[in-house]
Amino acid sequence: MIAVAAAIYLLDCVVLLERGQALIEARWRGIALSFGSRHYQVYGRSVAFLNPLTPFRAALRSLPLFSTSSGTNLAVAMHAHAPLAIPVGVQFVLVFVALPLCLYRAPGWPFFVALVLAYLNAMLMLLLLVFRFRKNSIPARPLLGLGFGWIVCLPLSVNCLRSAGVTIPLGIDATRAIRFPVDREKARFDLAAQVAEAMQEVEECDARHARLAALARQLETEASRGRL
């Protein structure tokens, strides 16, 4: 049962990204960007894997390249998640430490109490997320389906902070988000690799090829300035 719970949680840590779409993860100082694996794809999307040991750090997805959609400000989205860090950490301990320990050592009342606390904490996190989303004018409708999964399957509730985050429609793409990360040079290199792959998939007569080529030159120029 513990192995199944862990497998469900690890599967929930998988995030699919469009070409050039960045996974934005909170760090102690600033943010980090990643663009998923360049070798593994599912339905044409890159596979990114969230750190299973840090469910208390928010994760969001940028817009795909050249998207003109508007959405939530990055700082606002990060701020909306801030109060959830402690409850998520508590849920991680309850589900993957307290419950397995009680199941083997104290399967009676201690296990029942830990289970009740885990469910109560899951409901508290759902209500807190709905409140924070509405307060910051973020669409809360996706939380209804996610919240049902968190209550029915407790391992999913551990990842609630990041699962909710990747549903937020951000108003920023990778070319703008790349200005904020801690390791800017690595993020720029990864984005350049994504652009190069995208150029191979588009014919040269396509207008998108010219835009991708311009972005590749821009990234190369910025990298040269950074090294200087």
Beta strands, then each sheet from edge to edge (+ up, - down):
strand 1: 14-17
strand 2: 23-26
strand 3: 31-34
strand 4: 41-42
strand 5: 45-49
strand 6: 59-61
sheet 1: 1+ 5- 4+
sheet 2: 3+ 2- 6+
end
